[in-house]
Amino acid sequence: MAKEQRKRDPLANLGGLYADLDTPQQEVPIGTLIPFTGQPRRYVDPEAIQALAHSIQQVGILQPLLVRTSAKTGKYDIICGNSRFQAAKQVGLETVPVVIRDISDSEAFKITLVENLTRKALDVIDETEGILRYLAIELDCSFEEAVKRIKTNAWNAKLRESTSSEIESIFTFFDSLGMSPETFRKHRLPLLKLPDFLLTAVREGKLPSSSVLPIARLPDEASQRELLDQALQEQWTRSRIQREVKARLQSQSPSPKSWEQLRDRAKSVTTRLQKQGDNLEEATATQVEELLSQIENLLKN
């Protein structure tokens, strides 16, 4: 029963921070507005901004921007409404309607994340990073530590039976997103390791993340770029990409015969070392030791 009482939607109250706009709105010069630096949304579709600008030209800004006064600059940080701000600049508006609130950095980030999640305005990369930043705030830890806590657990039913309030709060948070933490661990965390050009392909909607992740399995950037270009030009499906990656990896793998040759060479080297024994010169012995350490490290990976 106690566990049931702990279960709540951590995003529900955050929505209220934005919805409660009893504070009167006012018009402020557009030059006094600056984007909030903690904004989780990094990529904005230029076509979407153009469409919004056209709408603003026709009917104006229907919902005021949510802002706070910046202690550093004296201007207004845009907490919600950055797209409206960008579109208003395109149209050439001199003033925009705002609601000014006193909001902390952590509150501001949570509000922007909620708004973007609600509107499905984030690409999968921004959403992944935003979720982890939210967890870092909730767990009072660094972004890297939040990644580690998600990565090091197998998020199954057995773990949820744990009496840890932290574990339960993480499960509850992901419940509110309609996603399991295990799905996030397996399919979202790997996105953070993608090279920039693959991240860009996902952000710009050229390929879904499920199609890009297999490409990242190829061993070098040149082969990854080549396959990405081919997949885009020929409009490959995810299954086609997966088959192509698998085929290329198999063609690059050593044949069974070559592994046998490596084994025989290793035996031969061991035999020669045993024969020379204490007769090895000190410099040679040091070199051999260094090479053996390198081999040991390679086999650990």
Sequence and secondary structure as in RCSB ss.txt:
>XXXX:A:sequence
MAKEQRKRDPLANLGGLYADLDTPQQEVPIGTLIPFTGQPRRYVDPEAIQALAHSIQQVGILQPLLVRTSAKTGK
YDIICGNSRFQAAKQVGLETVPVVIRDISDSEAFKITLVENLTRKALDVIDETEGILRYLAIELDCSFEEAVKRI
KTNAWNAKLRESTSSEIESIFTFFDSLGMSPETFRKHRLPLLKLPDFLLTAVREGKLPSSSVLPIARLPDEASQR
ELLDQALQEQWTRSRIQREVKARLQSQSPSPKSWEQLRDRAKSVTTRLQKQGDNLEEATATQVEELLSQIENLLK
N
>XXXX:A:secstr
 HHHHH   TTHHHHHHHH   S  EEEEGGGEEE TT S     HHHHHHHHHHHHHH  SS EEEEE TTTSS
EEEEE HHHHHHHHHHT SEEEEEE    HHHHHHHHHHHHHHTT S HHHHHHHHHHHHHHHHTS HHHHHHHH
HTS  SHHHHTS  HHHHHHHHHHHHHT  HHHHHHHTGGGGGS HHHHHHHHTTSS HHHHHHHTTSSSHHHHH
HHHHHHHHTT  HHHHHHHHHHHHHHHS  HHHHHHHHHHHHHHHHHHHHHGGGS HHHHHHHHHHHHHHHHHHH
 
